């Protein structure tokens, strides 16, 4: 069984133990995927979130997932992309903390199958290549501790970008055989 998967489609139709929700620090309905999740989950989610403490950027909180195809939502507040200016490094560190804290919370709760969107790359405007690298560093380092980690992208173009990053940084390079069957040139 494939333990880590990159795919494209509607993340709200996928099944798993938990779906990661890009969150507002007050855990209220945000924009993009957050809005879709809150709209589908209804008032029960809004009421549950209202009882939780504020969540800092990079932090994570867990709630039930009413009316969704998962048991739990893990909310994480992603940083805004600052166009690579002097605050850009802090945002990259915070984005990695989102994954770190989500994975830690899932591990504490015994959740094995997680669904991730491209955290930070939606309304917070992180370039997909940067978002993918930060995500894949964390996910590849901890995939053995989970049953399945799925990253679901919203477009084929985004999926292609994440696949390029994964091939470049996380897959073993293939050895190309020379026409005579040898794997290296003799000098």
C-alpha positions as CSV (number, residue, x, y, z in Angstrom):
1,X,0.0,0.0,0.0
2,X,1.2,3.5,-0.9
3,X,1.8,5.4,2.4
4,X,2.0,8.8,0.8
5,X,0.1,10.1,-2.2
6,X,-0.2,13.3,-4.1
7,X,-3.5,13.7,-6.0
8,X,-5.8,16.3,-7.5
9,X,-9.5,16.7,-6.9
10,X,-12.1,17.7,-4.3
11,X,-10.5,17.0,-0.9
12,X,-13.9,17.0,0.7
13,X,-14.9,13.8,-1.1
14,X,-11.9,11.8,0.2
15,X,-12.0,9.5,3.2
16,X,-9.6,9.4,6.1
17,X,-9.3,9.8,9.8
18,X,-8.7,13.6,9.7
19,X,-8.8,16.4,7.2
20,X,-6.4,19.4,7.7
21,X,-8.3,22.7,7.6
22,X,-6.4,26.0,6.9
23,X,-7.7,28.1,9.7
24,X,-8.2,31.6,11.0
25,X,-6.6,32.2,14.4
26,X,-10.0,32.5,16.0
27,X,-11.1,29.2,14.3
28,X,-13.9,30.9,12.5
29,X,-15.0,30.5,8.9
30,X,-12.2,31.7,6.6
31,X,-11.8,31.9,2.9
32,X,-11.2,29.1,0.3
33,X,-11.2,25.6,1.6
34,X,-11.9,26.8,5.2
35,X,-15.2,28.3,3.9
36,X,-16.1,25.1,2.1
37,X,-15.5,23.1,5.2
38,X,-17.5,25.4,7.5
39,X,-20.3,25.6,5.0
40,X,-20.6,21.8,4.8
41,X,-20.1,21.1,8.5
42,X,-22.7,23.6,9.6
43,X,-23.3,25.4,12.9
44,X,-22.1,22.4,15.0
45,X,-18.5,23.1,13.8
46,X,-18.8,26.8,14.5
47,X,-20.0,26.2,18.0
48,X,-17.3,23.6,18.8
49,X,-14.6,26.0,17.4
50,X,-16.0,28.9,19.5
51,X,-15.1,26.9,22.7
52,X,-11.5,26.5,21.7
53,X,-8.7,28.9,22.5
54,X,-7.2,31.1,19.8
55,X,-4.7,29.3,17.6
56,X,-1.3,30.9,16.8
57,X,0.2,30.8,13.3
58,X,1.8,27.4,13.0
59,X,-0.4,25.9,15.8
60,X,-3.0,23.2,15.5
61,X,-6.4,22.4,17.1
62,X,-8.7,19.4,16.6
63,X,-12.4,19.2,16.3
64,X,-15.1,16.8,15.2
65,X,-16.0,16.9,11.5
66,X,-19.8,17.0,11.3
67,X,-21.2,16.2,7.8
68,X,-17.8,15.4,6.4
69,X,-16.2,12.1,5.2
70,X,-13.6,12.2,8.0
71,X,-13.9,11.8,11.7
72,X,-11.9,14.9,12.7
73,X,-10.7,18.2,11.4
74,X,-7.2,19.4,12.4
75,X,-7.2,23.2,12.1
76,X,-3.9,25.0,11.5
77,X,-3.2,28.7,11.0
78,X,-1.0,29.1,8.0
79,X,1.2,32.2,7.5
80,X,0.7,34.8,4.7
81,X,3.4,34.7,2.0
82,X,5.3,38.0,2.1
83,X,6.7,37.8,-1.4
84,X,10.1,36.7,-0.2
85,X,11.0,39.9,1.6
86,X,12.9,40.0,5.0
87,X,9.9,38.3,6.7
88,X,9.7,35.5,4.2
89,X,12.0,33.1,6.2
90,X,9.8,33.4,9.2
91,X,6.7,32.5,7.1
92,X,8.5,29.4,5.7
93,X,9.4,28.3,9.3
94,X,5.8,28.8,10.4
95,X,4.5,26.8,7.4
96,X,6.7,23.9,8.4
97,X,5.4,24.3,12.0
98,X,1.9,23.8,10.7
99,X,2.8,20.4,9.4
100,X,4.8,19.5,12.4
101,X,2.0,20.4,14.8
102,X,-0.7,18.7,12.7
103,X,1.3,15.5,12.6
104,X,2.1,15.7,16.3
105,X,-1.6,16.2,17.2
106,X,-2.6,13.3,14.9
107,X,0.0,11.0,16.5
108,X,-1.3,11.9,20.0
109,X,-4.9,11.0,18.9
110,X,-3.9,7.8,17.1
111,X,-5.0,9.2,13.7
112,X,-3.4,7.3,10.9
113,X,-4.9,8.5,7.6
114,X,-4.6,12.2,7.1
115,X,-5.8,14.4,4.2
116,X,-3.8,17.6,3.5
117,X,-4.5,20.5,1.2
118,X,-1.6,22.6,-0.1
119,X,-1.3,24.6,3.2
120,X,-0.4,28.2,2.6
121,X,-0.6,28.0,-1.2
122,X,-4.3,29.0,-1.5
123,X,-5.5,32.3,-0.2
124,X,-2.3,32.9,1.7
125,X,-0.4,32.9,-1.7
126,X,2.7,30.8,-0.9
127,X,4.2,29.7,-4.3
128,X,3.5,26.0,-4.8
129,X,7.1,25.1,-5.1
130,X,7.9,26.5,-1.6
131,X,4.8,25.2,0.0
132,X,5.4,21.7,-1.5
133,X,9.0,21.6,-0.3
134,X,8.1,22.5,3.3
135,X,5.2,20.0,3.3
136,X,7.2,17.2,1.8
137,X,10.1,17.6,4.1
138,X,7.8,17.0,7.1
139,X,5.6,14.4,5.5
140,X,8.5,12.3,4.1
141,X,10.3,12.4,7.5
142,X,7.2,11.1,9.3
143,X,5.3,9.0,6.8
144,X,6.5,5.7,8.5
145,X,4.5,6.7,11.6
146,X,1.2,6.9,9.7
147,X,-1.0,4.6,7.6
148,X,-1.5,7.0,4.7
149,X,-0.7,10.7,4.1
150,X,-2.6,12.2,1.2
151,X,-2.0,15.7,-0.2
152,X,-4.9,16.7,-2.4
153,X,-4.3,19.6,-4.8
154,X,-7.0,21.7,-6.3
155,X,-5.6,21.8,-9.9
156,X,-3.6,19.7,-12.3
157,X,-1.0,22.5,-12.5
158,X,-0.6,22.5,-8.7
159,X,-0.3,18.7,-8.7
160,X,2.4,18.9,-11.4
161,X,4.4,21.4,-9.4
162,X,4.2,19.2,-6.2
163,X,5.2,16.2,-8.2
164,X,8.2,18.0,-9.7
165,X,9.4,19.1,-6.2
166,X,8.9,15.5,-4.9
167,X,10.9,14.0,-7.7
168,X,13.7,16.6,-7.4
169,X,14.2,16.4,-3.6
170,X,12.7,13.2,-2.3
171,X,13.0,10.4,-4.9
172,X,16.1,8.4,-5.7
173,X,17.4,9.4,-9.1
174,X,17.1,6.7,-11.7
175,X,20.3,5.3,-13.1
176,X,20.1,5.6,-16.9
177,X,21.7,2.6,-18.6
178,X,24.0,3.2,-21.5
179,X,23.0,1.5,-24.8
180,X,25.5,-1.3,-24.2
181,X,23.9,-2.1,-20.8
182,X,26.7,-0.5,-18.7
183,X,25.8,2.0,-16.0
184,X,28.9,4.1,-16.2
185,X,31.4,5.3,-18.7
186,X,34.9,3.8,-18.7
187,X,37.6,6.3,-18.9
